[in-house]
């Protein structure tokens, strides 16, 4: 089965737009989120992930990855610890690579 590229866009919930609102629990959730993405990188599913700076109301992250179906992609997104833990919201999009650098 061919894998298709997808992207999900992550946004911090408004509480975390300000550094002083970050709790130890939220930081731990983001650490677990990072390890979750690393696992997909090791499996060859993750193409790239990152976020914009600084951390404020304009901040967003992206996860570019491959999945067999849109439902499989949605499950990866829904199970992201940052989403499950309520630190971030996510929105999924099918993604078509037009150009790719080395």
C-alpha positions as CSV (number, residue, x, y, z in Angstrom):
1,X,0.0,0.0,0.0
2,X,1.3,3.4,-1.0
3,X,1.8,5.9,1.8
4,X,0.4,9.4,1.3
5,X,1.8,12.6,2.8
6,X,-0.2,14.5,5.4
7,X,0.5,17.5,7.6
8,X,-1.1,18.5,10.9
9,X,-0.8,21.9,12.3
10,X,-0.5,22.3,16.0
11,X,-1.5,25.4,18.0
12,X,-1.0,26.0,21.7
13,X,-4.2,26.4,23.7
14,X,-4.4,30.1,24.7
15,X,-3.3,29.4,28.3
16,X,0.2,28.5,27.1
17,X,0.7,31.6,24.9
18,X,2.5,33.1,28.0
19,X,5.6,31.5,29.5
20,X,4.4,32.1,33.1
21,X,1.4,29.9,32.6
22,X,3.4,26.8,31.7
23,X,3.2,24.1,34.4
24,X,5.5,21.2,35.0
25,X,2.8,18.9,33.8
26,X,2.5,20.8,30.5
27,X,6.2,20.7,30.0
28,X,6.2,16.9,30.6
29,X,3.4,16.5,28.1
30,X,5.4,18.4,25.5
31,X,8.4,16.2,26.2
32,X,6.2,13.1,25.7
33,X,5.0,14.7,22.4
34,X,8.6,15.1,21.3
35,X,9.4,11.4,22.0
36,X,6.2,10.4,20.2
37,X,7.3,12.2,17.1
38,X,10.8,10.7,17.5
39,X,9.3,7.2,17.5
40,X,7.6,7.9,14.2
41,X,10.8,9.3,12.8
42,X,12.6,6.1,13.7
43,X,9.8,4.1,11.9
44,X,10.3,6.2,8.7
45,X,6.8,7.7,9.0
46,X,7.8,11.3,10.1
47,X,9.2,13.5,7.3
48,X,9.7,16.6,9.5
49,X,8.4,18.5,12.5
50,X,9.0,21.9,14.0
51,X,7.5,25.1,15.3
52,X,7.6,28.8,14.8
53,X,9.1,31.3,17.2
54,X,8.5,33.0,19.6
55,X,6.0,31.3,21.8
56,X,2.9,33.5,21.7
57,X,-0.5,33.6,20.1
58,X,1.0,33.3,16.6
59,X,3.0,30.2,17.3
60,X,2.2,27.0,15.5
61,X,3.9,23.7,14.8
62,X,3.7,21.4,11.9
63,X,4.1,17.6,11.6
64,X,4.7,16.3,8.1
65,X,4.4,12.5,7.8
66,X,3.1,9.6,5.8
67,X,0.1,7.3,6.3
68,X,-1.7,4.8,4.3
69,X,-5.1,6.5,4.7
70,X,-6.6,9.7,6.0
71,X,-8.1,7.8,8.9
72,X,-4.7,6.4,9.8
73,X,-3.2,9.9,9.6
74,X,-6.0,11.2,11.8
75,X,-5.3,8.5,14.4
76,X,-1.6,9.6,14.5
77,X,-2.7,13.2,15.1
78,X,-5.4,12.4,17.6
79,X,-2.9,10.2,19.6
80,X,-0.3,12.9,19.8
81,X,0.3,13.4,23.5
82,X,0.2,17.2,23.2
83,X,-3.3,16.9,21.8
84,X,-4.4,14.2,24.2
85,X,-3.0,16.2,27.1
86,X,-4.8,19.4,26.1
87,X,-1.7,21.5,25.5
88,X,-2.2,21.8,21.8
89,X,-5.0,21.6,19.3
90,X,-4.4,20.0,15.9
91,X,-5.9,20.1,12.4
92,X,-5.1,17.6,9.6
93,X,-4.6,18.3,5.9
94,X,-3.7,16.0,3.0
95,X,-0.4,17.3,1.7
96,X,1.2,17.3,-1.7
97,X,4.9,17.8,-2.0
98,X,5.6,20.0,-5.0
99,X,9.3,20.6,-4.4
100,X,11.7,18.9,-2.0
101,X,15.3,20.1,-1.2
102,X,18.0,17.8,-0.1
